[in-house]
């Protein structure tokens, strides 16, 4: 599982959202889409997932 943390300012308030993707390609596509927005994107390579 690949994780992306997005930090953005919405209506003057800082919001932190975390998204998980099953493949590295999906994570990279999401990061590319976020580049057009005024946000900070932090990507983590692999994370542990509880089964």
C-alpha positions in Angstrom: 0.0 0.0 0.0 1.3 3.5 -0.9 0.2 6.5 1.0 -0.1 10.2 0.1 -0.6 13.0 2.7 -2.1 16.2 1.3 -1.9 19.4 3.3 -4.1 22.3 2.1 -5.7 25.5 3.3 -9.5 25.4 3.0 -11.5 28.6 4.1 -8.5 29.7 6.1 -8.1 26.4 8.0 -5.3 24.0 7.5 -6.6 20.5 6.5 -4.5 17.3 6.4 -5.9 14.3 4.4 -4.4 10.9 3.9 -5.1 8.7 0.9 -4.0 5.1 0.3 -3.3 3.5 -3.1 -2.7 -0.2 -3.9 -0.1 0.6 -6.6 2.8 3.0 -7.0 1.4 4.1 -10.4 -1.9 5.1 -8.9 -0.1 7.1 -6.2 2.1 8.8 -8.8 -1.0 9.7 -10.9 -2.7 11.2 -7.9 0.4 13.3 -7.1 0.5 14.6 -10.6 -3.1 15.7 -10.4 -2.4 17.5 -7.1 0.5 19.5 -8.7 -2.1 21.8 -10.3 -3.6 22.7 -7.0 -2.1 24.9 -4.3 -1.4 22.0 -1.9 1.6 20.2 -0.2 1.9 16.5 -1.1 4.0 14.1 0.9 4.3 10.6 -0.4 5.3 7.5 1.6 6.6 4.5 -0.3 5.1 1.6 1.6 3.0 1.5 4.7 1.9 -1.4 6.9 -1.7 -2.4 6.5 -3.6 -4.3 9.2 -5.2 -7.5 7.8 
